[in-house]
């Protein structure tokens, strides 16, 4: 029996003391990540926005097809802080999807 309900979920992941965020949309199927899309939300700080865009472009290759409980990112596409926002959103999605 699946631990998480199949479906589409969305959560805002906060990091940097809650000053920065990304939006994560994710589709779950049989406890695995079927699709993921990350939207950068930091537009005023050019460096942060650039790192968020690189992260957003790379994340699907790393997490799609993996069981959601096995996903925890440390650094991806040169960004270590954006991964904290992703992990925050992932935790919120897991809570919402828990059966």
N, C-alpha and C positions, 0 to 999 in steps of 0.2 A: 504494500500500500504506500502511496506517495506521501511524503511528509509535507509537501507544499502543493497548494492548489494550482492547477494549470491556469494560465491566463496572462494578461498584460498588466504590468505594474509600472508605476512612476513614482520617483522620490527625489527630493532635493538633498544632495550631500553637501554638508558644511565642513569647512576646514579653515585653517588660519585664524583660529579664535572666533569662528563664525562670521568672518568678514568676507570670505570668498565661498563660492558654491558652484556646483554643477548639477544639472538635471539628468537623471538616469532613467531611461525607459527600457524595460526589460520584458521579454516574453519567456515564460517558463513552461516546460513540457516534461512531465515525469521527473521532476526535481532537477532537470538540466536547463541551462540557459540556452534557449533556442535563438533568440535575437537580443541585441543590445544596441542602444543608441545613446550617446552622451552629448548634451548640449552645453557648451561653455556659457557661463553667466557673468564672468568678469570681463567687462569691456573697457574699463577705465585705466587699467594697468596693462600696458602693452606686453610686457614680458609674461605676466600671468596668463593673459589671453592666448598668447602664442603657445605656451606649454599646455594649456587646456585643449587647444585645437589639435596639437600633436597627439595628446593622450586620446582624445575622441577618435582620431583616425586609426589608432593602433589597438584599442581595447577589444574590439570584436574578435580579432585574430587570436587573442589570448584567452578569452572566456567562453566564447560560443562553443557549445557541445560539452562543456564541463558541468559536473554536478555543482549546484549552487553552494553546497556546504564545503566544497573543496576550493572555492575561490576566495583569495585574500591577496591583494596586490601590495607590493612594497615600493617598486619603482617601475615606471613604464614610460617609454618615449622621452626620457630625460627628466621626467617629473616625479618627484617623490611626494609633493604636497597634494597634487590633484588626486593621487591614489588614495589619500586619506578621505577626500570627499567622496570618491567612488565607494570605498569601504563603508562609509557612513550611510550612503544611500542604499547599498546592498543590505546592510543590517535592517534598515527600515522596510525594505521590500520583503525580506525574509519574515519579519514580524507580521506584515500584512498578509502574506501568502500562507502562513502556517495554518495547518488544519488541526 
